[in-house]
Amino acid sequence: MSELVSLTKDGDVAVITVNNPPVNALSPGVPEGIADAIAKIAADDSIKGAVMIGAGQTFIAGADIKEFGKITSGQRKEGINFLDVIKSIEDCPKPTVAAIHGTAFGGGLEVAMGFHYRVAVASAQVGQPEVKLGLIPGAAGTQRLPRLAGVAKATQMCVDGNPISAKEALALGIVDSIIEGDLLAGAIAFVREKIASGEKPPKTRERNEKLGDDATNAPIFEAARAQAKKAARGMMAPQAAIDAVEAATKLFFDEGVAKEKELFQQCLFSDQSKAMIHVFFGEREVQKIPGIGKDTPQIAINKAAIIGAGTMGGGIAMNYANAGIPVIIKETTQEALDRGMATIRKNYQNSVNKGRFPQEVMDKRMALITPQLTYDGFEQADIITEAVFEGMALKKEIFAELDKIAKPGAILASNTSTLDIDEIASATSRPEWVIGHHYFSPANVMRLLEIVRGKATSNEVIATSMSLAKRLKKVGVLVGNCYGFVGNRMLHQYGREAQFLVEEGAKPQDVDGALYKFGMAMGPLAVGDLAGLDVGWRIRKEHRHLEKPGVRYPKVADELCERGRYGQKTGAGWYKYDENRKPTPDPEVDALIEQIAAAQGITRRTVTEEEIIERTQYALINEGAKILEEGIALRAVDIDIIYLNGYGYPAWRGGPMWYGDTVGLKKVYARVCQFHAEHGELWTPAPLLKELAEAGKTFAEFDKAK
């Protein structure tokens, strides 16, 4: 018996307890322990039935994800044979019950479905989230789930990876009973009822009544494939999951299992799965800050205040209200304040209308937001966030005022997206309490929070900011202070190349189309139109003095702004927009581009999709390498997490730095050198990129070496 699994008895009922903290993952030793326990139960005549439960806060949260990497790297020749373990449970001649609390996800649900019955507490959740790692269920999950839940729901669960509640699982037939009170006692009582009934324990693999027929199932699979193609563009796992569930409806169980295994292996060894597993661990890695441990003191955040009720300020206020934190939001005019509060109310009402939460939740959250035109109450705030226009003079003026108003120990945060945090902090007498909190628009939706450390920012403020990000349901990533920090500094290079490619011969729709096909949520020019081209224009004008003579800079975006073409909000930018904000290419823009190219002596040419991808992605990678060298980002994975959560980078590519590793840094470096020769100093290769490429190493290895 594995030390991770124990076997005890309650009279004639055996109790198997999985104890593999923190989440009872199916690490090596757990499946073996379950199999040993089942074998002993089957052989012991004094035992009439069995219950399996998880110790601690959950049942079995899934497989040990680290084991997947060992398999694909060759460190582990064979995976854990869950299939045999689950079959041994199913073949046990005595009734068995899985007692579920917390979560039964992935392999945990697959194990549970091998039991004859499943009971759960009302708060439990079940699901098959493997697709979020670029995988599909690999232990007959796609074969057993449709036999319990029906084809349509099983397909949905395997394709979107989202959990369902115990109540829904009961209605579907995944769970047989909801236990009120003590779970173990209830599960034991349940199995004793089954013992007394004398009924033959049902095997999930033999339950075919919910599998339907081809006529019924064909529209289900057709719709699922169309939806997956749209919602999970470029990903192979959702389509593989549909194929596997379909196999359950067309093949005998063992044949369906074999098909699932084949599809699982294809996903497991794909670049996509490796990338998404990298992301899974990356989101946990970015929480680790050298020199800041769990014992670092933190500030209690019980009240917040925000300056600015515009798009960003309103979204930030919603984050605090969503977390149950009272927040003051200040504006300079009643009109601006009313407009901001109306937007907040509209956003909440849309969520109510879509059934995301009831009206009373909206009312409670709105009540936590106090709109006002003065600084009254700011002296009580534990954190004050400035969210005004991107102008240094204005921000310094505000921080000087906050220095007079804020209580000692209050965090003073700026939502600046580009400006120097140290210069902002210099307007105060307490730079150690100043930090950047760069939210991404819309702030109430986007997961990323770029936390910008100044020279003087205290560890206490950093630790509190990282913790606060979690509380606000954000992915907080700590970065250093420079122009644009990490995300926007790299974005500048990405956008630069997109615009250069347009000047050199590509049409806007060519650039956006190639990058959309690559997997980006939107192309860079379309993003500019969505955000408002005037935003970047304003920033460029403020930093025009930093431009170097003789260095090429993009011209078209500035000219579009000069003509009042700010994007969607004005009905025209890189594209024309109708009343529904649907874009169409604009001949006026094409003519302007040709005019600007001619004025610069640029001979326009055919630009391939391959060049568009290489120029934009390698610009990101090269700048990312410089950022790593400078210590602005702690790790390459930090950059990846920033781009995945803030810039619409496809998770199945792992982020720009991981993508560079996938392509091979030798190839990336060679092309960067070529672009340097062709396009000048803007393509100066990062020394770190050169070093890693010549050594045959990766950014992932760079992270491990730190």
Number of C-alpha atoms within 10 A of each C-alpha: 15 17 11 20 24 18 21 12 13 12 9 16 23 24 23 23 21 28 21 19 14 12 22 26 23 24 17 15 16 23 24 20 22 26 22 18 25 26 14 15 24 19 12 12 10 13 17 21 22 29 27 28 21 26 19 15 13 22 31 32 23 24 22 15 15 11 18 20 18 14 16 17 11 10 11 13 10 11 12 21 11 20 17 13 21 22 17 19 26 25 18 20 15 23 25 33 27 28 28 32 26 21 26 30 25 27 26 23 28 27 27 29 28 27 27 22 26 27 28 31 21 19 13 21 25 29 27 29 22 26 26 22 23 26 28 35 24 24 24 30 28 29 32 28 27 27 24 23 22 19 25 18 15 24 25 20 23 31 27 20 20 17 19 15 16 26 18 15 24 18 12 15 15 25 24 18 22 22 19 11 10 9 18 21 14 19 28 23 13 20 25 17 12 20 19 9 9 9 10 12 18 16 18 19 20 11 13 17 10 14 22 15 11 12 8 12 15 12 12 18 20 12 11 20 20 12 15 21 15 10 12 19 18 20 21 22 30 30 23 24 30 23 18 29 30 23 20 27 21 14 14 14 18 13 14 22 24 16 19 27 18 15 22 22 14 16 23 23 17 17 15 23 29 24 21 22 22 23 25 17 13 19 19 10 15 21 17 15 15 7 8 13 11 9 7 13 13 17 17 11 16 14 19 24 29 27 24 23 27 20 18 24 28 28 24 29 31 26 22 24 21 20 13 16 19 21 28 23 27 25 22 13 12 13 9 16 21 15 16 24 20 13 17 23 18 12 16 21 18 12 15 16 11 10 10 12 13 13 15 10 14 18 13 13 22 20 12 19 22 15 19 19 14 14 18 11 16 23 17 17 23 20 25 26 24 23 24 21 16 18 14 17 9 13 23 17 13 17 25 17 14 20 18 11 16 21 15 12 15 24 28 27 26 27 27 24 22 21 22 18 28 20 14 26 28 14 18 21 12 17 22 22 23 30 29 34 25 23 27 21 17 15 21 24 15 18 22 24 27 27 26 30 25 24 15 15 21 16 19 17 24 26 21 18 27 23 18 20 20 14 16 21 18 22 26 28 27 26 24 21 22 19 14 16 26 28 21 17 18 22 19 16 22 20 21 20 26 26 24 18 25 24 27 19 19 22 20 24 19 19 26 20 19 18 22 19 15 17 20 21 15 18 23 25 23 22 18 21 24 16 17 19 25 21 14 18 18 16 16 14 11 13 12 10 8 9 11 9 6 6 10 15 13 17 16 21 21 19 16 21 20 12 11 15 23 26 27 26 15 14 19 23 29 28 23 21 20 11 8 8 15 11 20 13 15 15 11 11 20 17 11 15 25 19 15 16 20 14 9 12 9 14 11 15 11 10 16 14 17 9 13 22 18 16 22 22 20 26 26 23 29 26 24 27 24 18 25 22 16 12 13 20 22 22 25 25 25 26 28 26 28 27 24 22 21 20 22 16 23 24 26 28 27 29 28 26 29 23 20 24 20 15 11 15 26 21 13 22 23 14 17 24 18 14 20 15 12 10 13 13 12 16 21 15 22 20 13 18 27 20 15 18 20 12 11 11 16 22 23 15 12 14 14 9 7 7
